């Protein structure tokens, strides 16, 4: 799961700010360590060759004068993950092989000035504890690889690399039409374990969800 980040300075307090964001693959975006939304699996599944859905968020409360950072984590999702249509042929990367984040942060400051922060070659990239993630095959997470604080300003990103800017036809970007995916319920689990076997958590029903 690629991690992306970009730090920037604001010379005054924020009057209002709006974030426009989408991605090739699914994304989770934060500003100064705070998620911009509680929505999941954004931007959803579309016919990526014909349209890519973008969402808009009011992020005024997440910004302040001084140093700030916007960050994002990417996953394969429907764009690059397995879809189950052709298991014999591998059935991955139906729409593309490169994940990408497309974001534009519009900021108006109390001193009357304005700023725009966009995804470009100035961003940095790395990886963390999510070693692989697939909607159908699950995730592999290695907490030894976690980079604590990477979503906050002042993080030491000396070991990070510049991002690769990939070409994309931005005329395909459209405002999101579907309702967002959100967590609607938390279910207790029963631990099923046999000696020498992996631990299995039984949530009691078939569901679309994840463990905490």
Buried (B, 14 or more C-beta within 10 A) or exposed (E): BBBBBBBBEBEBEBBBBBBBBBBBBBBBBBBBBEEBBEBBBBBBBBEBEEEBBBBEBEBEEBBEBEEBBBBBBBBBBBBBBBBEEEEEEEBBBBBBEBBBBBBBBBBBBEEEEEBEBBBEEEBBBBEBBBEBBBBEEEBEBEEEEEBEEBBBBEBEBEEBEEBEEEEBEEEBBBEBEEEBBEEEEEEEEEEEEEEEEEEEEEEEEEEEBEEE
